[in-house]
Amino acid sequence: MGIFSSIKNAIFGHPAAAQTQQQTAAPAQEQQQAQPTSTQTLQQPVDVEAVLNEISSEKGNPDLNWQSSIVDLMKLLGIDSSLSNREQLATELGYTGSKDGSAEMNIWLHKATMKALADNGGRVPANMMV
């Protein structure tokens, strides 16, 4: 399993993820009943920020800047944030720059991770992907 899969599983597999899906599914289901459409199943996105806030709260709100730091995000999720793991994540996500642990690489990694979470069914605030 890759580093991104570990990040995704830690967030999407957290009990708070199912709760955020249920909270967003109820209004969508009510709207669907009022305006019947095709028989496609609506899969609600996981509110990534809410899940990460819940994880942070469970851990006693550690002083981690997971909103913009890939290292702190990985630490919050209990994933080794070593340079070798960040290099592997960079490879998985298609980073083409120098994999030296620079601020440029780490900023890119955080944004690319958030974008990949959004691409895989997460709802991520736009400011975390830009």
Chimera marker file (.cmm) of the C-alpha trace (Angstrom):
<marker_set name="trace">
<marker id="1" x="0.000" y="0.000" z="0.000" r="1" g="1" b="0" radius="0.5"/>
<marker id="2" x="1.307" y="3.435" z="-0.904" r="1" g="1" b="0" radius="0.5"/>
<marker id="3" x="1.641" y="6.499" z="1.283" r="1" g="1" b="0" radius="0.5"/>
<marker id="4" x="-1.340" y="8.239" z="-0.331" r="1" g="1" b="0" radius="0.5"/>
<marker id="5" x="-3.478" y="5.145" z="0.268" r="1" g="1" b="0" radius="0.5"/>
<marker id="6" x="-2.455" y="5.248" z="3.933" r="1" g="1" b="0" radius="0.5"/>
<marker id="7" x="-3.485" y="8.913" z="4.165" r="1" g="1" b="0" radius="0.5"/>
<marker id="8" x="-6.780" y="8.306" z="2.364" r="1" g="1" b="0" radius="0.5"/>
<marker id="9" x="-7.601" y="5.239" z="4.461" r="1" g="1" b="0" radius="0.5"/>
<marker id="10" x="-6.804" y="7.067" z="7.713" r="1" g="1" b="0" radius="0.5"/>
<marker id="11" x="-9.261" y="9.830" z="6.785" r="1" g="1" b="0" radius="0.5"/>
<marker id="12" x="-11.982" y="7.963" z="4.871" r="1" g="1" b="0" radius="0.5"/>
<marker id="13" x="-11.859" y="5.008" z="7.287" r="1" g="1" b="0" radius="0.5"/>
<marker id="14" x="-12.269" y="7.152" z="10.396" r="1" g="1" b="0" radius="0.5"/>
<marker id="15" x="-15.700" y="6.902" z="12.088" r="1" g="1" b="0" radius="0.5"/>
<marker id="16" x="-16.194" y="10.656" z="11.602" r="1" g="1" b="0" radius="0.5"/>
<marker id="17" x="-16.043" y="10.125" z="7.816" r="1" g="1" b="0" radius="0.5"/>
<marker id="18" x="-19.225" y="8.031" z="7.835" r="1" g="1" b="0" radius="0.5"/>
<marker id="19" x="-20.870" y="10.620" z="10.050" r="1" g="1" b="0" radius="0.5"/>
<marker id="20" x="-20.044" y="13.472" z="7.635" r="1" g="1" b="0" radius="0.5"/>
<marker id="21" x="-21.419" y="11.411" z="4.750" r="1" g="1" b="0" radius="0.5"/>
<marker id="22" x="-24.682" y="10.818" z="6.610" r="1" g="1" b="0" radius="0.5"/>
<marker id="23" x="-25.048" y="14.507" z="7.461" r="1" g="1" b="0" radius="0.5"/>
<marker id="24" x="-24.682" y="15.519" z="3.812" r="1" g="1" b="0" radius="0.5"/>
<marker id="25" x="-26.733" y="12.597" z="2.505" r="1" g="1" b="0" radius="0.5"/>
<marker id="26" x="-29.942" y="13.503" z="4.374" r="1" g="1" b="0" radius="0.5"/>
<marker id="27" x="-30.570" y="16.847" z="2.604" r="1" g="1" b="0" radius="0.5"/>
<marker id="28" x="-29.655" y="15.298" z="-0.742" r="1" g="1" b="0" radius="0.5"/>
<marker id="29" x="-32.097" y="12.442" z="-0.178" r="1" g="1" b="0" radius="0.5"/>
<marker id="30" x="-34.878" y="14.874" z="0.763" r="1" g="1" b="0" radius="0.5"/>
<marker id="31" x="-34.210" y="16.875" z="-2.381" r="1" g="1" b="0" radius="0.5"/>
<marker id="32" x="-34.135" y="13.697" z="-4.443" r="1" g="1" b="0" radius="0.5"/>
<marker id="33" x="-37.555" y="12.666" z="-3.092" r="1" g="1" b="0" radius="0.5"/>
<marker id="34" x="-38.969" y="16.062" z="-3.993" r="1" g="1" b="0" radius="0.5"/>
<marker id="35" x="-37.470" y="15.988" z="-7.475" r="1" g="1" b="0" radius="0.5"/>
<marker id="36" x="-37.162" y="12.396" z="-8.691" r="1" g="1" b="0" radius="0.5"/>
<marker id="37" x="-34.338" y="11.847" z="-11.147" r="1" g="1" b="0" radius="0.5"/>
<marker id="38" x="-32.639" y="8.809" z="-12.614" r="1" g="1" b="0" radius="0.5"/>
<marker id="39" x="-31.987" y="5.781" z="-10.433" r="1" g="1" b="0" radius="0.5"/>
<marker id="40" x="-28.308" y="6.560" z="-9.911" r="1" g="1" b="0" radius="0.5"/>
<marker id="41" x="-26.946" y="6.207" z="-6.390" r="1" g="1" b="0" radius="0.5"/>
<marker id="42" x="-25.636" y="9.363" z="-4.801" r="1" g="1" b="0" radius="0.5"/>
<marker id="43" x="-22.372" y="8.830" z="-2.986" r="1" g="1" b="0" radius="0.5"/>
<marker id="44" x="-21.790" y="11.725" z="-0.640" r="1" g="1" b="0" radius="0.5"/>
<marker id="45" x="-18.290" y="13.133" z="-0.261" r="1" g="1" b="0" radius="0.5"/>
<marker id="46" x="-16.360" y="12.792" z="2.975" r="1" g="1" b="0" radius="0.5"/>
<marker id="47" x="-15.815" y="16.166" z="4.647" r="1" g="1" b="0" radius="0.5"/>
<marker id="48" x="-12.026" y="15.905" z="4.921" r="1" g="1" b="0" radius="0.5"/>
<marker id="49" x="-11.623" y="19.029" z="7.041" r="1" g="1" b="0" radius="0.5"/>
<marker id="50" x="-14.279" y="17.888" z="9.547" r="1" g="1" b="0" radius="0.5"/>
<marker id="51" x="-12.675" y="14.447" z="9.857" r="1" g="1" b="0" radius="0.5"/>
<marker id="52" x="-9.212" y="15.946" z="10.380" r="1" g="1" b="0" radius="0.5"/>
<marker id="53" x="-10.604" y="18.356" z="12.971" r="1" g="1" b="0" radius="0.5"/>
<marker id="54" x="-12.202" y="15.387" z="14.755" r="1" g="1" b="0" radius="0.5"/>
<marker id="55" x="-8.926" y="13.425" z="14.702" r="1" g="1" b="0" radius="0.5"/>
<marker id="56" x="-7.095" y="16.471" z="16.046" r="1" g="1" b="0" radius="0.5"/>
<marker id="57" x="-9.674" y="16.856" z="18.800" r="1" g="1" b="0" radius="0.5"/>
<marker id="58" x="-9.387" y="13.169" z="19.732" r="1" g="1" b="0" radius="0.5"/>
<marker id="59" x="-5.640" y="13.604" z="20.094" r="1" g="1" b="0" radius="0.5"/>
<marker id="60" x="-6.043" y="16.561" z="22.427" r="1" g="1" b="0" radius="0.5"/>
<marker id="61" x="-5.609" y="19.172" z="19.686" r="1" g="1" b="0" radius="0.5"/>
<marker id="62" x="-1.864" y="18.774" z="19.203" r="1" g="1" b="0" radius="0.5"/>
<marker id="63" x="-0.073" y="21.853" z="17.953" r="1" g="1" b="0" radius="0.5"/>
<marker id="64" x="0.023" y="20.677" z="14.337" r="1" g="1" b="0" radius="0.5"/>
<marker id="65" x="-0.565" y="22.840" z="11.281" r="1" g="1" b="0" radius="0.5"/>
<marker id="66" x="-2.117" y="20.038" z="9.210" r="1" g="1" b="0" radius="0.5"/>
<marker id="67" x="-4.110" y="22.597" z="7.182" r="1" g="1" b="0" radius="0.5"/>
<marker id="68" x="-0.987" y="23.572" z="5.228" r="1" g="1" b="0" radius="0.5"/>
<marker id="69" x="1.863" y="21.258" z="6.287" r="1" g="1" b="0" radius="0.5"/>
<marker id="70" x="2.259" y="17.785" z="4.789" r="1" g="1" b="0" radius="0.5"/>
<marker id="71" x="4.564" y="16.812" z="7.664" r="1" g="1" b="0" radius="0.5"/>
<marker id="72" x="1.980" y="17.828" z="10.273" r="1" g="1" b="0" radius="0.5"/>
<marker id="73" x="-0.836" y="16.172" z="8.295" r="1" g="1" b="0" radius="0.5"/>
<marker id="74" x="1.084" y="12.897" z="8.248" r="1" g="1" b="0" radius="0.5"/>
<marker id="75" x="1.919" y="13.207" z="11.960" r="1" g="1" b="0" radius="0.5"/>
<marker id="76" x="-1.746" y="13.845" z="12.789" r="1" g="1" b="0" radius="0.5"/>
<marker id="77" x="-2.688" y="10.658" z="10.938" r="1" g="1" b="0" radius="0.5"/>
<marker id="78" x="0.045" y="8.605" z="12.612" r="1" g="1" b="0" radius="0.5"/>
<marker id="79" x="1.980" y="8.164" z="9.365" r="1" g="1" b="0" radius="0.5"/>
<marker id="80" x="5.781" y="8.397" z="9.285" r="1" g="1" b="0" radius="0.5"/>
<marker id="81" x="6.590" y="11.854" z="7.881" r="1" g="1" b="0" radius="0.5"/>
<marker id="82" x="10.227" y="11.073" z="7.123" r="1" g="1" b="0" radius="0.5"/>
<marker id="83" x="11.837" y="12.414" z="3.973" r="1" g="1" b="0" radius="0.5"/>
<marker id="84" x="11.847" y="8.954" z="2.419" r="1" g="1" b="0" radius="0.5"/>
<marker id="85" x="8.082" y="8.640" z="2.902" r="1" g="1" b="0" radius="0.5"/>
<marker id="86" x="7.525" y="12.138" z="1.519" r="1" g="1" b="0" radius="0.5"/>
<marker id="87" x="9.733" y="11.233" z="-1.452" r="1" g="1" b="0" radius="0.5"/>
<marker id="88" x="7.564" y="8.149" z="-2.028" r="1" g="1" b="0" radius="0.5"/>
<marker id="89" x="4.397" y="10.261" z="-1.767" r="1" g="1" b="0" radius="0.5"/>
<marker id="90" x="5.886" y="12.766" z="-4.218" r="1" g="1" b="0" radius="0.5"/>
<marker id="91" x="6.534" y="9.947" z="-6.676" r="1" g="1" b="0" radius="0.5"/>
<marker id="92" x="2.989" y="8.583" z="-6.243" r="1" g="1" b="0" radius="0.5"/>
<marker id="93" x="1.448" y="12.005" z="-6.872" r="1" g="1" b="0" radius="0.5"/>
<marker id="94" x="3.664" y="12.867" z="-9.847" r="1" g="1" b="0" radius="0.5"/>
<marker id="95" x="6.007" y="15.495" z="-8.418" r="1" g="1" b="0" radius="0.5"/>
<marker id="96" x="8.706" y="16.294" z="-10.966" r="1" g="1" b="0" radius="0.5"/>
<marker id="97" x="10.935" y="18.638" z="-8.941" r="1" g="1" b="0" radius="0.5"/>
<marker id="98" x="13.861" y="17.794" z="-6.734" r="1" g="1" b="0" radius="0.5"/>
<marker id="99" x="12.805" y="15.416" z="-3.965" r="1" g="1" b="0" radius="0.5"/>
<marker id="100" x="14.977" y="17.023" z="-1.339" r="1" g="1" b="0" radius="0.5"/>
<marker id="101" x="12.405" y="17.875" z="1.313" r="1" g="1" b="0" radius="0.5"/>
<marker id="102" x="12.421" y="21.543" z="0.375" r="1" g="1" b="0" radius="0.5"/>
<marker id="103" x="9.608" y="23.881" z="1.337" r="1" g="1" b="0" radius="0.5"/>
<marker id="104" x="8.596" y="23.935" z="-2.349" r="1" g="1" b="0" radius="0.5"/>
<marker id="105" x="8.233" y="20.153" z="-2.411" r="1" g="1" b="0" radius="0.5"/>
<marker id="106" x="6.361" y="20.032" z="0.898" r="1" g="1" b="0" radius="0.5"/>
<marker id="107" x="3.906" y="22.769" z="-0.109" r="1" g="1" b="0" radius="0.5"/>
<marker id="108" x="3.287" y="21.014" z="-3.416" r="1" g="1" b="0" radius="0.5"/>
<marker id="109" x="2.787" y="17.689" z="-1.607" r="1" g="1" b="0" radius="0.5"/>
<marker id="110" x="0.179" y="19.105" z="0.750" r="1" g="1" b="0" radius="0.5"/>
<marker id="111" x="-1.819" y="20.685" z="-2.072" r="1" g="1" b="0" radius="0.5"/>
<marker id="112" x="-1.516" y="17.617" z="-4.284" r="1" g="1" b="0" radius="0.5"/>
<marker id="113" x="-2.591" y="15.352" z="-1.408" r="1" g="1" b="0" radius="0.5"/>
<marker id="114" x="-5.668" y="17.491" z="-0.766" r="1" g="1" b="0" radius="0.5"/>
<marker id="115" x="-6.496" y="17.523" z="-4.481" r="1" g="1" b="0" radius="0.5"/>
<marker id="116" x="-6.094" y="13.743" z="-4.658" r="1" g="1" b="0" radius="0.5"/>
<marker id="117" x="-8.386" y="13.363" z="-1.631" r="1" g="1" b="0" radius="0.5"/>
<marker id="118" x="-10.968" y="15.519" z="-3.428" r="1" g="1" b="0" radius="0.5"/>
<marker id="119" x="-10.546" y="13.436" z="-6.597" r="1" g="1" b="0" radius="0.5"/>
<marker id="120" x="-11.198" y="10.289" z="-4.539" r="1" g="1" b="0" radius="0.5"/>
<marker id="121" x="-14.452" y="11.365" z="-2.940" r="1" g="1" b="0" radius="0.5"/>
<marker id="122" x="-13.448" y="13.936" z="-0.366" r="1" g="1" b="0" radius="0.5"/>
<marker id="123" x="-14.777" y="17.434" z="0.100" r="1" g="1" b="0" radius="0.5"/>
<marker id="124" x="-11.771" y="19.676" z="0.685" r="1" g="1" b="0" radius="0.5"/>
<marker id="125" x="-11.835" y="23.458" z="1.133" r="1" g="1" b="0" radius="0.5"/>
<marker id="126" x="-10.558" y="25.184" z="-2.015" r="1" g="1" b="0" radius="0.5"/>
<marker id="127" x="-7.923" y="27.115" z="-0.058" r="1" g="1" b="0" radius="0.5"/>
<marker id="128" x="-6.203" y="23.833" z="0.843" r="1" g="1" b="0" radius="0.5"/>
<marker id="129" x="-5.792" y="22.865" z="-2.822" r="1" g="1" b="0" radius="0.5"/>
<marker id="130" x="-4.605" y="26.186" z="-4.258" r="1" g="1" b="0" radius="0.5"/>
<link id1="1" id2="2" r="1" g="1" b="0" radius="0.2"/>
<link id1="2" id2="3" r="1" g="1" b="0" radius="0.2"/>
<link id1="3" id2="4" r="1" g="1" b="0" radius="0.2"/>
<link id1="4" id2="5" r="1" g="1" b="0" radius="0.2"/>
<link id1="5" id2="6" r="1" g="1" b="0" radius="0.2"/>
<link id1="6" id2="7" r="1" g="1" b="0" radius="0.2"/>
<link id1="7" id2="8" r="1" g="1" b="0" radius="0.2"/>
<link id1="8" id2="9" r="1" g="1" b="0" radius="0.2"/>
<link id1="9" id2="10" r="1" g="1" b="0" radius="0.2"/>
<link id1="10" id2="11" r="1" g="1" b="0" radius="0.2"/>
<link id1="11" id2="12" r="1" g="1" b="0" radius="0.2"/>
<link id1="12" id2="13" r="1" g="1" b="0" radius="0.2"/>
<link id1="13" id2="14" r="1" g="1" b="0" radius="0.2"/>
<link id1="14" id2="15" r="1" g="1" b="0" radius="0.2"/>
<link id1="15" id2="16" r="1" g="1" b="0" radius="0.2"/>
<link id1="16" id2="17" r="1" g="1" b="0" radius="0.2"/>
<link id1="17" id2="18" r="1" g="1" b="0" radius="0.2"/>
<link id1="18" id2="19" r="1" g="1" b="0" radius="0.2"/>
<link id1="19" id2="20" r="1" g="1" b="0" radius="0.2"/>
<link id1="20" id2="21" r="1" g="1" b="0" radius="0.2"/>
<link id1="21" id2="22" r="1" g="1" b="0" radius="0.2"/>
<link id1="22" id2="23" r="1" g="1" b="0" radius="0.2"/>
<link id1="23" id2="24" r="1" g="1" b="0" radius="0.2"/>
<link id1="24" id2="25" r="1" g="1" b="0" radius="0.2"/>
<link id1="25" id2="26" r="1" g="1" b="0" radius="0.2"/>
<link id1="26" id2="27" r="1" g="1" b="0" radius="0.2"/>
<link id1="27" id2="28" r="1" g="1" b="0" radius="0.2"/>
<link id1="28" id2="29" r="1" g="1" b="0" radius="0.2"/>
<link id1="29" id2="30" r="1" g="1" b="0" radius="0.2"/>
<link id1="30" id2="31" r="1" g="1" b="0" radius="0.2"/>
<link id1="31" id2="32" r="1" g="1" b="0" radius="0.2"/>
<link id1="32" id2="33" r="1" g="1" b="0" radius="0.2"/>
<link id1="33" id2="34" r="1" g="1" b="0" radius="0.2"/>
<link id1="34" id2="35" r="1" g="1" b="0" radius="0.2"/>
<link id1="35" id2="36" r="1" g="1" b="0" radius="0.2"/>
<link id1="36" id2="37" r="1" g="1" b="0" radius="0.2"/>
<link id1="37" id2="38" r="1" g="1" b="0" radius="0.2"/>
<link id1="38" id2="39" r="1" g="1" b="0" radius="0.2"/>
<link id1="39" id2="40" r="1" g="1" b="0" radius="0.2"/>
<link id1="40" id2="41" r="1" g="1" b="0" radius="0.2"/>
<link id1="41" id2="42" r="1" g="1" b="0" radius="0.2"/>
<link id1="42" id2="43" r="1" g="1" b="0" radius="0.2"/>
<link id1="43" id2="44" r="1" g="1" b="0" radius="0.2"/>
<link id1="44" id2="45" r="1" g="1" b="0" radius="0.2"/>
<link id1="45" id2="46" r="1" g="1" b="0" radius="0.2"/>
<link id1="46" id2="47" r="1" g="1" b="0" radius="0.2"/>
<link id1="47" id2="48" r="1" g="1" b="0" radius="0.2"/>
<link id1="48" id2="49" r="1" g="1" b="0" radius="0.2"/>
<link id1="49" id2="50" r="1" g="1" b="0" radius="0.2"/>
<link id1="50" id2="51" r="1" g="1" b="0" radius="0.2"/>
<link id1="51" id2="52" r="1" g="1" b="0" radius="0.2"/>
<link id1="52" id2="53" r="1" g="1" b="0" radius="0.2"/>
<link id1="53" id2="54" r="1" g="1" b="0" radius="0.2"/>
<link id1="54" id2="55" r="1" g="1" b="0" radius="0.2"/>
<link id1="55" id2="56" r="1" g="1" b="0" radius="0.2"/>
<link id1="56" id2="57" r="1" g="1" b="0" radius="0.2"/>
<link id1="57" id2="58" r="1" g="1" b="0" radius="0.2"/>
<link id1="58" id2="59" r="1" g="1" b="0" radius="0.2"/>
<link id1="59" id2="60" r="1" g="1" b="0" radius="0.2"/>
<link id1="60" id2="61" r="1" g="1" b="0" radius="0.2"/>
<link id1="61" id2="62" r="1" g="1" b="0" radius="0.2"/>
<link id1="62" id2="63" r="1" g="1" b="0" radius="0.2"/>
<link id1="63" id2="64" r="1" g="1" b="0" radius="0.2"/>
<link id1="64" id2="65" r="1" g="1" b="0" radius="0.2"/>
<link id1="65" id2="66" r="1" g="1" b="0" radius="0.2"/>
<link id1="66" id2="67" r="1" g="1" b="0" radius="0.2"/>
<link id1="67" id2="68" r="1" g="1" b="0" radius="0.2"/>
<link id1="68" id2="69" r="1" g="1" b="0" radius="0.2"/>
<link id1="69" id2="70" r="1" g="1" b="0" radius="0.2"/>
<link id1="70" id2="71" r="1" g="1" b="0" radius="0.2"/>
<link id1="71" id2="72" r="1" g="1" b="0" radius="0.2"/>
<link id1="72" id2="73" r="1" g="1" b="0" radius="0.2"/>
<link id1="73" id2="74" r="1" g="1" b="0" radius="0.2"/>
<link id1="74" id2="75" r="1" g="1" b="0" radius="0.2"/>
<link id1="75" id2="76" r="1" g="1" b="0" radius="0.2"/>
<link id1="76" id2="77" r="1" g="1" b="0" radius="0.2"/>
<link id1="77" id2="78" r="1" g="1" b="0" radius="0.2"/>
<link id1="78" id2="79" r="1" g="1" b="0" radius="0.2"/>
<link id1="79" id2="80" r="1" g="1" b="0" radius="0.2"/>
<link id1="80" id2="81" r="1" g="1" b="0" radius="0.2"/>
<link id1="81" id2="82" r="1" g="1" b="0" radius="0.2"/>
<link id1="82" id2="83" r="1" g="1" b="0" radius="0.2"/>
<link id1="83" id2="84" r="1" g="1" b="0" radius="0.2"/>
<link id1="84" id2="85" r="1" g="1" b="0" radius="0.2"/>
<link id1="85" id2="86" r="1" g="1" b="0" radius="0.2"/>
<link id1="86" id2="87" r="1" g="1" b="0" radius="0.2"/>
<link id1="87" id2="88" r="1" g="1" b="0" radius="0.2"/>
<link id1="88" id2="89" r="1" g="1" b="0" radius="0.2"/>
<link id1="89" id2="90" r="1" g="1" b="0" radius="0.2"/>
<link id1="90" id2="91" r="1" g="1" b="0" radius="0.2"/>
<link id1="91" id2="92" r="1" g="1" b="0" radius="0.2"/>
<link id1="92" id2="93" r="1" g="1" b="0" radius="0.2"/>
<link id1="93" id2="94" r="1" g="1" b="0" radius="0.2"/>
<link id1="94" id2="95" r="1" g="1" b="0" radius="0.2"/>
<link id1="95" id2="96" r="1" g="1" b="0" radius="0.2"/>
<link id1="96" id2="97" r="1" g="1" b="0" radius="0.2"/>
<link id1="97" id2="98" r="1" g="1" b="0" radius="0.2"/>
<link id1="98" id2="99" r="1" g="1" b="0" radius="0.2"/>
<link id1="99" id2="100" r="1" g="1" b="0" radius="0.2"/>
<link id1="100" id2="101" r="1" g="1" b="0" radius="0.2"/>
<link id1="101" id2="102" r="1" g="1" b="0" radius="0.2"/>
<link id1="102" id2="103" r="1" g="1" b="0" radius="0.2"/>
<link id1="103" id2="104" r="1" g="1" b="0" radius="0.2"/>
<link id1="104" id2="105" r="1" g="1" b="0" radius="0.2"/>
<link id1="105" id2="106" r="1" g="1" b="0" radius="0.2"/>
<link id1="106" id2="107" r="1" g="1" b="0" radius="0.2"/>
<link id1="107" id2="108" r="1" g="1" b="0" radius="0.2"/>
<link id1="108" id2="109" r="1" g="1" b="0" radius="0.2"/>
<link id1="109" id2="110" r="1" g="1" b="0" radius="0.2"/>
<link id1="110" id2="111" r="1" g="1" b="0" radius="0.2"/>
<link id1="111" id2="112" r="1" g="1" b="0" radius="0.2"/>
<link id1="112" id2="113" r="1" g="1" b="0" radius="0.2"/>
<link id1="113" id2="114" r="1" g="1" b="0" radius="0.2"/>
<link id1="114" id2="115" r="1" g="1" b="0" radius="0.2"/>
<link id1="115" id2="116" r="1" g="1" b="0" radius="0.2"/>
<link id1="116" id2="117" r="1" g="1" b="0" radius="0.2"/>
<link id1="117" id2="118" r="1" g="1" b="0" radius="0.2"/>
<link id1="118" id2="119" r="1" g="1" b="0" radius="0.2"/>
<link id1="119" id2="120" r="1" g="1" b="0" radius="0.2"/>
<link id1="120" id2="121" r="1" g="1" b="0" radius="0.2"/>
<link id1="121" id2="122" r="1" g="1" b="0" radius="0.2"/>
<link id1="122" id2="123" r="1" g="1" b="0" radius="0.2"/>
<link id1="123" id2="124" r="1" g="1" b="0" radius="0.2"/>
<link id1="124" id2="125" r="1" g="1" b="0" radius="0.2"/>
<link id1="125" id2="126" r="1" g="1" b="0" radius="0.2"/>
<link id1="126" id2="127" r="1" g="1" b="0" radius="0.2"/>
<link id1="127" id2="128" r="1" g="1" b="0" radius="0.2"/>
<link id1="128" id2="129" r="1" g="1" b="0" radius="0.2"/>
<link id1="129" id2="130" r="1" g="1" b="0" radius="0.2"/>
</marker_set>
